[in-house]
Amino acid sequence: MKDDLVLKDLIVLVADQDIEFSVRGLLSRHRAIGSRKLTTGEYDVYRHLEHDPGCLQDSHNFLRPFINQYAHALVIFDREGCGKDYLSRDNLEEMVEKQLSVNGWGDRAAAIVFDPELEVWVWSESPHVDAVLGWKGRQPDLITWLVEQGFREANETKPNRPKEAVEEALRIARKAKSASLYRQLAERVSLKKCIDPAFDKFKAIMQTWFPEE
């Protein structure tokens, strides 16, 4: 049971608007995630002005004023561009979680790092990816194009340069990149087909903190 002083369930600190819109889209799909529904009044999403480095180095300071206002805190950013790209995703998450823990959050906070970046989550073999990125009905199809252009090996499920692949696919389709695209993907793509450790951790955290009722 939540402490009477806690007003809301979850505060999320993200590195940029693309991650923010993705999180909002995912939180609208509680059944697919396997957690209870969080209404827009039960959680808040903030962007750190210093983006990925800010989330890595300063999340404990940013979130300190909110310790008694939220039951849980989540920090989400990209490994690439965080300032310590040479560290593994696991090491970066551990660094942030340790700082949050000793600065008042205890075991109520967690960090999720996309490796190398958010776009790695975008790529799944769902027809919705083609549609949102402007590739529905195009020839060759998006997966074939990724392989032909060297973004992805034929026997792999993800491009090796996921952000560049998204940007080039949008350019070819003459579609502008925007944060709303990430929300559309988060709201529409099958989550069962999403193979990514960071996303798996997100689901596990939501299921643990907010189990289905």
N, CA and C atoms as a LAMMPS dump frame, in Angstrom:
ITEM: TIMESTEP
0
ITEM: NUMBER OF ATOMS
639
ITEM: BOX BOUNDS ff ff ff
-5.0000000000000000e+02 5.0000000000000000e+02
-5.0000000000000000e+02 5.0000000000000000e+02
-5.0000000000000000e+02 5.0000000000000000e+02
ITEM: ATOMS id mol type element x y z
1 1 1 N 0.845 -1.196 0
2 1 2 C 0 0 0
3 1 3 C 0.876 1.24 0
4 2 1 N 0.481 2.236 -0.756
5 2 2 C 1.279 3.44 -0.831
6 2 3 C 1.19 4.234 0.469
7 3 1 N 2.277 4.9 0.78
8 3 2 C 2.303 5.795 1.921
9 3 3 C 1.314 6.92 1.678
10 4 1 N 0.648 7.374 2.726
11 4 2 C -0.361 8.423 2.584
12 4 3 C 0.221 9.706 2.03
13 5 1 N 1.542 9.93 2.217
14 5 2 C 2.159 11.16 1.745
15 5 3 C 2.438 11.128 0.244
16 6 1 N 2.457 9.945 -0.341
17 6 2 C 2.754 9.816 -1.76
18 6 3 C 1.512 10.147 -2.571
19 7 1 N 1.642 11.133 -3.449
20 7 2 C 0.492 11.608 -4.198
21 7 3 C 0.296 10.877 -5.517
22 8 1 N 1.396 10.467 -6.15
23 8 2 C 1.298 9.833 -7.46
24 8 3 C 2.127 8.549 -7.507
25 9 1 N 1.844 7.73 -8.51
26 9 2 C 2.503 6.427 -8.613
27 9 3 C 3.914 6.49 -9.178
28 10 1 N 4.123 7.3 -10.22
29 10 2 C 5.372 7.176 -10.971
30 10 3 C 5.83 8.509 -11.546
31 11 1 N 7.123 8.787 -11.398
32 11 2 C 7.763 9.897 -12.094
33 11 3 C 8.835 9.303 -13.003
34 12 1 N 8.854 9.753 -14.246
35 12 2 C 9.814 9.248 -15.228
36 12 3 C 10.672 10.413 -15.713
37 13 1 N 11.976 10.259 -15.619
38 13 2 C 12.917 11.257 -16.136
39 13 3 C 13.55 10.691 -17.397
40 14 1 N 13.416 11.424 -18.507
41 14 2 C 13.925 10.937 -19.792
42 14 3 C 14.892 11.945 -20.391
43 15 1 N 15.624 11.486 -21.406
44 15 2 C 16.666 12.32 -22.004
45 15 3 C 16.15 13.246 -23.094
46 16 1 N 15.037 12.884 -23.727
47 16 2 C 14.565 13.714 -24.838
48 16 3 C 13.093 13.444 -25.126
49 17 1 N 12.563 14.212 -26.068
50 17 2 C 11.141 14.119 -26.391
51 17 3 C 10.774 12.797 -27.054
52 18 1 N 11.684 12.23 -27.839
53 18 2 C 11.398 10.947 -28.477
54 18 3 C 11.149 9.866 -27.43
55 19 1 N 11.991 9.829 -26.402
56 19 2 C 11.795 8.845 -25.331
57 19 3 C 10.521 9.162 -24.558
58 20 1 N 10.271 10.444 -24.312
59 20 2 C 9.047 10.83 -23.592
60 20 3 C 7.801 10.308 -24.298
61 21 1 N 7.705 10.539 -25.593
62 21 2 C 6.523 10.115 -26.333
63 21 3 C 6.424 8.593 -26.389
64 22 1 N 7.56 7.923 -26.46
65 22 2 C 7.558 6.459 -26.438
66 22 3 C 7.015 5.945 -25.11
67 23 1 N 7.466 6.537 -24.017
68 23 2 C 7.012 6.125 -22.687
69 23 3 C 5.515 6.35 -22.533
70 24 1 N 5.043 7.503 -22.966
71 24 2 C 3.607 7.787 -22.862
72 24 3 C 2.797 6.774 -23.681
73 25 1 N 3.308 6.427 -24.855
74 25 2 C 2.62 5.43 -25.663
75 25 3 C 2.595 4.068 -24.997
76 26 1 N 3.718 3.665 -24.425
77 26 2 C 3.791 2.367 -23.758
78 26 3 C 2.893 2.307 -22.528
79 27 1 N 2.857 3.389 -21.764
80 27 2 C 2.047 3.39 -20.547
81 27 3 C 0.554 3.324 -20.846
82 28 1 N 0.175 3.625 -22.078
83 28 2 C -1.237 3.516 -22.458
84 28 3 C -1.622 2.07 -22.777
85 29 1 N -0.633 1.165 -22.791
86 29 2 C -0.879 -0.232 -23.169
87 29 3 C -0.606 -1.177 -21.998
88 30 1 N -1.239 -0.911 -20.891
89 30 2 C -0.952 -1.664 -19.671
90 30 3 C -1.256 -3.152 -19.821
91 31 1 N -2.269 -3.504 -20.604
92 31 2 C -2.587 -4.93 -20.768
93 31 3 C -1.462 -5.664 -21.488
94 32 1 N -0.923 -5.045 -22.531
95 32 2 C 0.175 -5.672 -23.276
96 32 3 C 1.438 -5.767 -22.428
97 33 1 N 1.622 -4.791 -21.544
98 33 2 C 2.786 -4.791 -20.663
99 33 3 C 2.606 -5.78 -19.517
100 34 1 N 1.344 -5.971 -19.097
101 34 2 C 1.064 -6.878 -17.996
102 34 3 C 1.028 -6.195 -16.647
103 35 1 N 0.703 -4.898 -16.652
104 35 2 C 0.616 -4.135 -15.403
105 35 3 C -0.776 -3.527 -15.279
106 36 1 N -1.052 -2.949 -14.138
107 36 2 C -2.328 -2.251 -14.004
108 36 3 C -2.259 -0.915 -14.731
109 37 1 N -3.397 -0.35 -15.023
110 37 2 C -3.464 0.898 -15.768
111 37 3 C -3.048 2.071 -14.891
112 38 1 N -2.192 2.939 -15.447
113 38 2 C -1.858 4.202 -14.796
114 38 3 C -2.516 5.313 -15.598
115 39 1 N -3.366 6.079 -14.97
116 39 2 C -3.989 7.194 -15.673
117 39 3 C -2.995 8.343 -15.773
118 40 1 N -3.289 9.301 -16.64
119 40 2 C -2.371 10.43 -16.827
120 40 3 C -2.205 11.242 -15.556
121 41 1 N -3.133 11.137 -14.636
122 41 2 C -3.011 11.865 -13.379
123 41 3 C -2.184 11.139 -12.335
124 42 1 N -1.773 9.901 -12.646
125 42 2 C -1.023 9.093 -11.686
126 42 3 C 0.469 9.026 -11.989
127 43 1 N 0.888 9.595 -13.103
128 43 2 C 2.316 9.61 -13.428
129 43 3 C 2.669 10.9 -14.153
130 44 1 N 3.954 11.233 -14.126
131 44 2 C 4.463 12.405 -14.842
132 44 3 C 5.767 12.037 -15.531
133 45 1 N 6.017 12.667 -16.672
134 45 2 C 7.256 12.457 -17.416
135 45 3 C 7.96 13.797 -17.573
136 46 1 N 9.226 13.834 -17.171
137 46 2 C 10.035 15.05 -17.288
138 46 3 C 11.225 14.784 -18.192
139 47 1 N 11.665 15.835 -18.891
140 47 2 C 12.864 15.75 -19.728
141 47 3 C 14.009 16.493 -19.048
142 48 1 N 15.179 15.876 -19.01
143 48 2 C 16.349 16.557 -18.452
144 48 3 C 16.926 17.478 -19.519
145 49 1 N 17.196 18.714 -19.157
146 49 2 C 17.692 19.696 -20.121
147 49 3 C 19.07 19.333 -20.666
148 50 1 N 19.81 18.512 -19.935
149 50 2 C 21.135 18.083 -20.398
150 50 3 C 21.097 16.695 -21.042
151 51 1 N 19.895 16.256 -21.376
152 51 2 C 19.682 15.048 -22.169
153 51 3 C 20.327 13.801 -21.544
154 52 1 N 20.988 12.976 -22.364
155 52 2 C 21.531 11.707 -21.851
156 52 3 C 22.581 11.905 -20.755
157 53 1 N 23.551 12.812 -20.924
158 53 2 C 24.524 13.03 -19.842
159 53 3 C 23.858 13.502 -18.549
160 54 1 N 22.82 14.319 -18.677
161 54 2 C 22.117 14.793 -17.491
162 54 3 C 21.431 13.668 -16.748
163 55 1 N 20.803 12.769 -17.493
164 55 2 C 20.145 11.626 -16.86
165 55 3 C 21.156 10.731 -16.152
166 56 1 N 22.321 10.554 -16.77
167 56 2 C 23.35 9.705 -16.17
168 56 3 C 23.944 10.333 -14.917
169 57 1 N 24.32 11.584 -14.993
170 57 2 C 25.092 12.222 -13.926
171 57 3 C 24.25 12.954 -12.883
172 58 1 N 23.031 13.353 -13.25
173 58 2 C 22.308 14.294 -12.394
174 58 3 C 20.901 13.846 -12.016
175 59 1 N 20.51 12.637 -12.367
176 59 2 C 19.127 12.224 -12.108
177 59 3 C 18.793 12.225 -10.62
178 60 1 N 19.774 11.867 -9.78
179 60 2 C 19.504 11.84 -8.339
180 60 3 C 19.218 13.237 -7.799
181 61 1 N 19.901 14.249 -8.344
182 61 2 C 19.617 15.624 -7.934
183 61 3 C 18.277 16.103 -8.479
184 62 1 N 18.025 15.806 -9.742
185 62 2 C 16.772 16.226 -10.366
186 62 3 C 15.566 15.65 -9.622
187 63 1 N 15.662 14.392 -9.239
188 63 2 C 14.512 13.696 -8.66
189 63 3 C 14.397 13.832 -7.147
190 64 1 N 15.421 14.375 -6.499
191 64 2 C 15.396 14.474 -5.039
192 64 3 C 14.163 15.207 -4.498
193 65 1 N 13.732 16.324 -5.093
194 65 2 C 12.559 17.029 -4.553
195 65 3 C 11.261 16.232 -4.642
196 66 1 N 11.265 15.159 -5.424
197 66 2 C 10.031 14.41 -5.658
198 66 3 C 9.933 13.133 -4.83
199 67 1 N 10.895 12.904 -3.946
200 67 2 C 10.965 11.639 -3.208
201 67 3 C 9.671 11.328 -2.465
202 68 1 N 9.058 12.34 -1.865
203 68 2 C 7.843 12.117 -1.086
204 68 3 C 6.568 12.421 -1.865
205 69 1 N 6.717 12.623 -3.177
206 69 2 C 5.546 12.921 -4.008
207 69 3 C 5.16 11.766 -4.931
208 70 1 N 6.087 10.81 -5.104
209 70 2 C 5.84 9.687 -6.012
210 70 3 C 6.265 8.379 -5.355
211 71 1 N 5.549 7.319 -5.684
212 71 2 C 5.896 6.003 -5.138
213 71 3 C 7.161 5.446 -5.776
214 72 1 N 7.343 5.714 -7.075
215 72 2 C 8.488 5.16 -7.801
216 72 3 C 9.041 6.166 -8.797
217 73 1 N 10.327 5.987 -9.126
218 73 2 C 10.992 6.838 -10.124
219 73 3 C 11.705 5.962 -11.14
220 74 1 N 11.641 6.396 -12.394
221 74 2 C 12.283 5.669 -13.482
222 74 3 C 13.088 6.657 -14.319
223 75 1 N 14.335 6.309 -14.626
224 75 2 C 15.215 7.154 -15.446
225 75 3 C 15.532 6.394 -16.728
226 76 1 N 15.33 7.05 -17.887
227 76 2 C 15.519 6.372 -19.168
228 76 3 C 16.344 7.249 -20.107
229 77 1 N 17.416 6.673 -20.649
230 77 2 C 18.251 7.425 -21.587
231 77 3 C 19.022 6.465 -22.488
232 78 1 N 19.763 7.029 -23.457
233 78 2 C 20.553 6.241 -24.404
234 78 3 C 21.988 6.07 -23.911
235 79 1 N 22.558 4.908 -24.17
236 79 2 C 23.99 4.727 -23.878
237 79 3 C 24.826 5.623 -24.778
238 80 1 N 24.5 5.629 -26.072
239 80 2 C 25.25 6.45 -27.015
240 80 3 C 24.95 7.928 -26.772
241 81 1 N 25.988 8.68 -26.475
242 81 2 C 25.823 10.106 -26.227
243 81 3 C 25.701 10.481 -24.765
244 82 1 N 25.772 9.488 -23.861
245 82 2 C 25.605 9.792 -22.437
246 82 3 C 26.888 10.313 -21.795
247 83 1 N 28.008 10.224 -22.522
248 83 2 C 29.278 10.683 -21.973
249 83 3 C 30.146 9.566 -21.437
250 84 1 N 29.548 8.39 -21.244
251 84 2 C 30.307 7.211 -20.801
252 84 3 C 29.917 6.018 -21.675
253 85 1 N 29.969 6.248 -22.991
254 85 2 C 29.554 5.225 -23.955
255 85 3 C 30.374 3.949 -23.845
256 86 1 N 31.567 4.054 -23.278
257 86 2 C 32.451 2.89 -23.181
258 86 3 C 31.981 1.898 -22.121
259 87 1 N 31.069 2.319 -21.26
260 87 2 C 30.527 1.415 -20.252
261 87 3 C 29.348 0.644 -20.827
262 88 1 N 29.091 -0.509 -20.261
263 88 2 C 27.971 -1.322 -20.729
264 88 3 C 26.654 -0.745 -20.231
265 89 1 N 25.602 -1.164 -20.861
266 89 2 C 24.26 -0.767 -20.429
267 89 3 C 24.034 -1.134 -18.96
268 90 1 N 24.414 -2.342 -18.576
269 90 2 C 24.224 -2.783 -17.192
270 90 3 C 24.995 -1.906 -16.211
271 91 1 N 26.226 -1.548 -16.559
272 91 2 C 27.037 -0.713 -15.669
273 91 3 C 26.434 0.675 -15.501
274 92 1 N 25.937 1.237 -16.594
275 92 2 C 25.33 2.57 -16.533
276 92 3 C 24.069 2.555 -15.677
277 93 1 N 23.25 1.542 -15.86
278 93 2 C 22.03 1.436 -15.058
279 93 3 C 22.37 1.29 -13.578
280 94 1 N 23.374 0.494 -13.286
281 94 2 C 23.791 0.292 -11.896
282 94 3 C 24.284 1.596 -11.273
283 95 1 N 25.04 2.389 -12.045
284 95 2 C 25.53 3.676 -11.547
285 95 3 C 24.378 4.582 -11.133
286 96 1 N 23.398 4.705 -12.011
287 96 2 C 22.265 5.593 -11.743
288 96 3 C 21.434 5.075 -10.579
289 97 1 N 21.165 3.788 -10.569
290 97 2 C 20.337 3.217 -9.514
291 97 3 C 20.998 3.336 -8.149
292 98 1 N 22.307 3.215 -8.103
293 98 2 C 23.022 3.367 -6.834
294 98 3 C 22.893 4.793 -6.312
295 99 1 N 23.053 5.772 -7.211
296 99 2 C 22.924 7.176 -6.815
297 99 3 C 21.505 7.492 -6.347
298 100 1 N 20.52 6.973 -7.037
299 100 2 C 19.133 7.203 -6.633
300 100 3 C 18.855 6.571 -5.273
301 101 1 N 19.393 5.378 -5.062
302 101 2 C 19.153 4.661 -3.812
303 101 3 C 19.717 5.405 -2.61
304 102 1 N 20.974 5.851 -2.708
305 102 2 C 21.612 6.509 -1.562
306 102 3 C 21.122 7.94 -1.373
307 103 1 N 20.422 8.474 -2.352
308 103 2 C 19.902 9.835 -2.237
309 103 3 C 18.407 9.869 -1.936
310 104 1 N 17.913 8.798 -1.318
311 104 2 C 16.572 8.857 -0.769
312 104 3 C 15.516 7.967 -1.396
313 105 1 N 15.8 7.392 -2.577
314 105 2 C 14.781 6.584 -3.233
315 105 3 C 14.804 5.121 -2.794
316 106 1 N 15.911 4.691 -2.206
317 106 2 C 15.998 3.293 -1.79
318 106 3 C 15.787 2.357 -2.959
319 107 1 N 14.885 1.383 -2.77
320 107 2 C 14.609 0.421 -3.844
321 107 3 C 13.388 0.815 -4.669
322 108 1 N 13.01 2.089 -4.588
323 108 2 C 11.808 2.547 -5.304
324 108 3 C 12.118 3.149 -6.671
325 109 1 N 13.371 3.081 -7.097
326 109 2 C 13.766 3.704 -8.364
327 109 3 C 14.569 2.729 -9.212
328 110 1 N 14.548 2.966 -10.52
329 110 2 C 15.299 2.121 -11.451
330 110 3 C 15.724 2.946 -12.653
331 111 1 N 16.718 2.437 -13.366
332 111 2 C 17.208 3.094 -14.581
333 111 3 C 17.15 2.117 -15.745
334 112 1 N 16.828 2.654 -16.912
335 112 2 C 16.798 1.857 -18.137
336 112 3 C 17.623 2.58 -19.192
337 113 1 N 18.59 1.877 -19.755
338 113 2 C 19.473 2.461 -20.767
339 113 3 C 19.292 1.71 -22.08
340 114 1 N 18.926 2.442 -23.126
341 114 2 C 18.837 1.845 -24.458
342 114 3 C 20.24 1.705 -25.032
343 115 1 N 20.517 0.536 -25.598
344 115 2 C 21.852 0.254 -26.125
345 115 3 C 21.773 -0.15 -27.602
346 116 1 N 22.23 0.715 -28.517
347 116 2 C 22.946 1.967 -28.236
348 116 3 C 22.035 3.171 -28.016
349 117 1 N 20.773 3.093 -28.542
350 117 2 C 19.871 4.24 -28.444
351 117 3 C 18.429 3.765 -28.573
352 118 1 N 17.497 4.682 -28.327
353 118 2 C 16.068 4.366 -28.341
354 118 3 C 15.638 3.604 -29.589
355 119 1 N 16.189 3.978 -30.733
356 119 2 C 15.739 3.399 -31.996
357 119 3 C 15.915 1.89 -32.081
358 120 1 N 16.754 1.312 -31.228
359 120 2 C 16.913 -0.142 -31.243
360 120 3 C 15.588 -0.815 -30.896
361 121 1 N 14.769 -0.132 -30.088
362 121 2 C 13.463 -0.682 -29.709
363 121 3 C 12.468 -0.626 -30.867
364 122 1 N 12.616 0.363 -31.735
365 122 2 C 11.683 0.56 -32.847
366 122 3 C 11.616 -0.66 -33.753
367 123 1 N 12.766 -1.275 -33.972
368 123 2 C 12.862 -2.283 -35.02
369 123 3 C 12.356 -3.646 -34.579
370 124 1 N 11.171 -3.985 -35.023
371 124 2 C 10.625 -5.324 -34.852
372 124 3 C 9.936 -5.693 -36.155
373 125 1 N 9.706 -6.974 -36.36
374 125 2 C 9.1 -7.417 -37.616
375 125 3 C 7.584 -7.301 -37.535
376 126 1 N 7.125 -6.096 -37.303
377 126 2 C 5.702 -5.793 -37.243
378 126 3 C 5.34 -4.931 -38.438
379 127 1 N 4.211 -5.195 -39.089
380 127 2 C 3.8 -4.361 -40.223
381 127 3 C 3.552 -2.913 -39.827
382 128 1 N 3.313 -2.681 -38.54
383 128 2 C 3.08 -1.308 -38.086
384 128 3 C 4.341 -0.456 -38.218
385 129 1 N 5.516 -1.078 -38.121
386 129 2 C 6.761 -0.329 -38.296
387 129 3 C 6.821 0.222 -39.715
388 130 1 N 6.517 -0.623 -40.694
389 130 2 C 6.491 -0.175 -42.088
390 130 3 C 5.508 0.978 -42.273
391 131 1 N 4.32 0.832 -41.693
392 131 2 C 3.277 1.84 -41.876
393 131 3 C 3.666 3.178 -41.256
394 132 1 N 4.161 3.147 -40.029
395 132 2 C 4.494 4.392 -39.335
396 132 3 C 5.672 5.097 -39.998
397 133 1 N 6.624 4.329 -40.508
398 133 2 C 7.8 4.926 -41.143
399 133 3 C 7.581 5.257 -42.619
400 134 1 N 6.355 5.034 -43.104
401 134 2 C 6.04 5.412 -44.48
402 134 3 C 6.413 4.385 -45.525
403 135 1 N 6.568 3.115 -45.121
404 135 2 C 7.009 2.072 -46.051
405 135 3 C 5.909 1.083 -46.412
406 136 1 N 4.703 1.316 -46.012
407 136 2 C 3.621 0.384 -46.331
408 136 3 C 3.423 0.32 -47.843
409 137 1 N 3.497 -0.884 -48.4
410 137 2 C 3.284 -1.075 -49.829
411 137 3 C 4.483 -0.777 -50.702
412 138 1 N 5.587 -0.342 -50.107
413 138 2 C 6.779 -0.027 -50.904
414 138 3 C 7.547 -1.296 -51.262
415 139 1 N 8.247 -1.223 -52.375
416 139 2 C 9.128 -2.31 -52.799
417 139 3 C 10.529 -1.756 -53.059
418 140 1 N 11.568 -2.399 -52.491
419 140 2 C 11.464 -3.57 -51.617
420 140 3 C 10.843 -3.197 -50.274
421 141 1 N 10.42 -4.217 -49.523
422 141 2 C 9.869 -3.925 -48.199
423 141 3 C 10.989 -3.453 -47.276
424 142 1 N 10.597 -2.968 -46.121
425 142 2 C 11.552 -2.319 -45.221
426 142 3 C 12.664 -3.267 -44.766
427 143 1 N 12.305 -4.495 -44.419
428 143 2 C 13.316 -5.443 -43.943
429 143 3 C 14.334 -5.745 -45.04
430 144 1 N 13.84 -5.987 -46.254
431 144 2 C 14.744 -6.252 -47.382
432 144 3 C 15.656 -5.059 -47.633
433 145 1 N 15.085 -3.872 -47.573
434 145 2 C 15.864 -2.646 -47.79
435 145 3 C 16.965 -2.494 -46.748
436 146 1 N 16.65 -2.787 -45.482
437 146 2 C 17.651 -2.694 -44.417
438 146 3 C 18.851 -3.588 -44.709
439 147 1 N 18.568 -4.81 -45.167
440 147 2 C 19.642 -5.755 -45.484
441 147 3 C 20.434 -5.263 -46.689
442 148 1 N 19.73 -4.817 -47.723
443 148 2 C 20.4 -4.358 -48.949
444 148 3 C 21.305 -3.159 -48.69
445 149 1 N 20.888 -2.289 -47.767
446 149 2 C 21.653 -1.078 -47.481
447 149 3 C 22.738 -1.286 -46.43
448 150 1 N 22.842 -2.506 -45.912
449 150 2 C 23.884 -2.803 -44.938
450 150 3 C 23.575 -2.38 -43.519
451 151 1 N 22.323 -2.011 -43.255
452 151 2 C 21.939 -1.643 -41.892
453 151 3 C 21.713 -2.872 -41.019
454 152 1 N 21.435 -3.995 -41.651
455 152 2 C 21.086 -5.2 -40.897
456 152 3 C 21.568 -6.433 -41.64
457 153 1 N 22.056 -7.414 -40.884
458 153 2 C 22.414 -8.702 -41.466
459 153 3 C 21.14 -9.528 -41.645
460 154 1 N 21.131 -10.37 -42.659
461 154 2 C 19.928 -11.142 -42.974
462 154 3 C 19.491 -12.048 -41.828
463 155 1 N 20.443 -12.52 -41.022
464 155 2 C 20.121 -13.445 -39.936
465 155 3 C 19.942 -12.741 -38.591
466 156 1 N 19.901 -11.417 -38.589
467 156 2 C 19.722 -10.663 -37.349
468 156 3 C 18.355 -9.989 -37.325
469 157 1 N 17.932 -9.577 -36.136
470 157 2 C 16.603 -8.974 -35.998
471 157 3 C 16.642 -7.459 -35.893
472 158 1 N 17.83 -6.889 -35.628
473 158 2 C 17.946 -5.444 -35.434
474 158 3 C 19.042 -4.868 -36.328
475 159 1 N 18.869 -3.634 -36.794
476 159 2 C 19.955 -2.956 -37.509
477 159 3 C 21.117 -2.692 -36.562
478 160 1 N 22.34 -2.685 -37.089
479 160 2 C 23.488 -2.409 -36.225
480 160 3 C 23.65 -0.916 -35.962
481 161 1 N 22.98 -0.076 -36.748
482 161 2 C 22.961 1.367 -36.502
483 161 3 C 21.502 1.817 -36.513
484 162 1 N 20.768 1.531 -35.434
485 162 2 C 19.309 1.71 -35.445
486 162 3 C 18.838 3.137 -35.706
487 163 1 N 19.507 4.13 -35.13
488 163 2 C 19.074 5.516 -35.333
489 163 3 C 19.29 5.948 -36.776
490 164 1 N 20.448 5.629 -37.324
491 164 2 C 20.724 5.973 -38.722
492 164 3 C 19.732 5.283 -39.649
493 165 1 N 19.361 4.049 -39.311
494 165 2 C 18.415 3.304 -40.137
495 165 3 C 17.043 3.976 -40.144
496 166 1 N 16.589 4.426 -38.983
497 166 2 C 15.307 5.137 -38.905
498 166 3 C 15.357 6.407 -39.744
499 167 1 N 16.402 7.183 -39.558
500 167 2 C 16.506 8.465 -40.257
501 167 3 C 16.576 8.283 -41.769
502 168 1 N 17.323 7.281 -42.23
503 168 2 C 17.439 7.057 -43.672
504 168 3 C 16.139 6.503 -44.247
505 169 1 N 15.47 5.618 -43.502
506 169 2 C 14.186 5.08 -43.963
507 169 3 C 13.156 6.192 -44.116
508 170 1 N 13.13 7.117 -43.169
509 170 2 C 12.205 8.252 -43.253
510 170 3 C 12.568 9.163 -44.419
511 171 1 N 13.848 9.35 -44.637
512 171 2 C 14.28 10.22 -45.74
513 171 3 C 13.849 9.64 -47.086
514 172 1 N 14.055 8.333 -47.249
515 172 2 C 13.665 7.678 -48.496
516 172 3 C 12.153 7.771 -48.702
517 173 1 N 11.402 7.624 -47.604
518 173 2 C 9.938 7.679 -47.683
519 173 3 C 9.413 9.115 -47.714
520 174 1 N 10.326 10.073 -47.616
521 174 2 C 9.968 11.498 -47.597
522 174 3 C 8.973 11.814 -46.477
523 175 1 N 9.305 11.28 -45.31
524 175 2 C 8.473 11.494 -44.133
525 175 3 C 9.306 12.165 -43.056
526 176 1 N 8.777 13.213 -42.47
527 176 2 C 9.518 13.972 -41.464
528 176 3 C 9.631 13.181 -40.166
529 177 1 N 10.79 13.274 -39.544
530 177 2 C 10.972 12.636 -38.246
531 177 3 C 10.362 13.518 -37.17
532 178 1 N 9.609 12.904 -36.265
533 178 2 C 9.014 13.653 -35.161
534 178 3 C 8.798 12.722 -33.983
535 179 1 N 8.665 13.304 -32.795
536 179 2 C 8.445 12.498 -31.596
537 179 3 C 7.131 11.733 -31.678
538 180 1 N 6.157 12.277 -32.408
539 180 2 C 4.86 11.608 -32.515
540 180 3 C 4.979 10.243 -33.192
541 181 1 N 5.984 10.075 -34.06
542 181 2 C 6.2 8.772 -34.691
543 181 3 C 6.525 7.71 -33.646
544 182 1 N 7.309 8.098 -32.647
545 182 2 C 7.694 7.149 -31.606
546 182 3 C 6.488 6.773 -30.744
547 183 1 N 5.608 7.737 -30.529
548 183 2 C 4.396 7.414 -29.77
549 183 3 C 3.505 6.467 -30.573
550 184 1 N 3.377 6.722 -31.875
551 184 2 C 2.579 5.829 -32.718
552 184 3 C 3.128 4.409 -32.683
553 185 1 N 4.444 4.281 -32.78
554 185 2 C 5.057 2.957 -32.721
555 185 3 C 4.796 2.293 -31.378
556 186 1 N 4.951 3.049 -30.3
557 186 2 C 4.738 2.499 -28.959
558 186 3 C 3.295 2.059 -28.757
559 187 1 N 2.365 2.755 -29.391
560 187 2 C 0.948 2.444 -29.225
561 187 3 C 0.476 1.304 -30.127
562 188 1 N 1.209 1.038 -31.224
563 188 2 C 0.681 0.126 -32.236
564 188 3 C 1.481 -1.16 -32.45
565 189 1 N 2.782 -1.099 -32.294
566 189 2 C 3.614 -2.269 -32.596
567 189 3 C 3.403 -3.366 -31.554
568 190 1 N 3.356 -4.607 -32.009
569 190 2 C 3.192 -5.733 -31.096
570 190 3 C 4.35 -5.789 -30.11
571 191 1 N 4.04 -5.757 -28.833
572 191 2 C 5.089 -5.793 -27.824
573 191 3 C 5.67 -7.195 -27.675
574 192 1 N 4.928 -8.198 -28.097
575 192 2 C 5.43 -9.572 -28.025
576 192 3 C 6.593 -9.785 -28.986
577 193 1 N 6.633 -8.976 -30.054
578 193 2 C 7.693 -9.131 -31.053
579 193 3 C 8.905 -8.255 -30.76
580 194 1 N 8.822 -7.483 -29.698
581 194 2 C 9.928 -6.589 -29.363
582 194 3 C 10.993 -7.362 -28.592
583 195 1 N 12.169 -7.486 -29.193
584 195 2 C 13.272 -8.221 -28.567
585 195 3 C 14.367 -7.226 -28.213
586 196 1 N 14.378 -6.798 -26.962
587 196 2 C 15.383 -5.832 -26.522
588 196 3 C 15.49 -5.894 -25.006
589 197 1 N 16.693 -6.028 -24.45
590 197 2 C 16.861 -6.137 -22.998
591 197 3 C 16.299 -4.945 -22.229
592 198 1 N 16.475 -3.729 -22.767
593 198 2 C 15.967 -2.552 -22.066
594 198 3 C 14.448 -2.575 -22.002
595 199 1 N 13.823 -2.964 -23.096
596 199 2 C 12.365 -3.039 -23.11
597 199 3 C 11.872 -4.144 -22.181
598 200 1 N 12.566 -5.275 -22.171
599 200 2 C 12.197 -6.361 -21.259
600 200 3 C 12.278 -5.893 -19.807
601 201 1 N 13.288 -5.098 -19.498
602 201 2 C 13.423 -4.579 -18.138
603 201 3 C 12.281 -3.628 -17.817
604 202 1 N 11.905 -2.791 -18.787
605 202 2 C 10.78 -1.872 -18.58
606 202 3 C 9.518 -2.655 -18.225
607 203 1 N 9.229 -3.7 -18.977
608 203 2 C 8.036 -4.503 -18.696
609 203 3 C 8.11 -5.145 -17.313
610 204 1 N 9.267 -5.694 -16.983
611 204 2 C 9.421 -6.366 -15.69
612 204 3 C 9.225 -5.386 -14.536
613 205 1 N 9.764 -4.182 -14.68
614 205 2 C 9.618 -3.163 -13.639
615 205 3 C 8.159 -2.78 -13.46
616 206 1 N 7.472 -2.54 -14.568
617 206 2 C 6.07 -2.142 -14.487
618 206 3 C 5.224 -3.247 -13.867
619 207 1 N 5.522 -4.494 -14.198
620 207 2 C 4.771 -5.614 -13.632
621 207 3 C 5.017 -5.764 -12.135
622 208 1 N 6.237 -5.455 -11.705
623 208 2 C 6.581 -5.564 -10.284
624 208 3 C 6 -4.408 -9.482
625 209 1 N 6.168 -3.196 -9.978
626 209 2 C 5.692 -2.019 -9.255
627 209 3 C 4.174 -1.878 -9.295
628 210 1 N 3.594 -2.222 -10.432
629 210 2 C 2.159 -2.003 -10.629
630 210 3 C 1.503 -3.273 -11.173
631 211 1 N 1.416 -4.325 -10.349
632 211 2 C 0.855 -5.593 -10.818
633 211 3 C -0.611 -5.451 -11.219
634 212 1 N -1.013 -6.311 -12.129
635 212 2 C -2.402 -6.291 -12.59
636 212 3 C -3.345 -6.522 -11.421
637 213 1 N -4.459 -5.829 -11.46
638 213 2 C -5.428 -5.947 -10.359
639 213 3 C -6.492 -6.984 -10.698
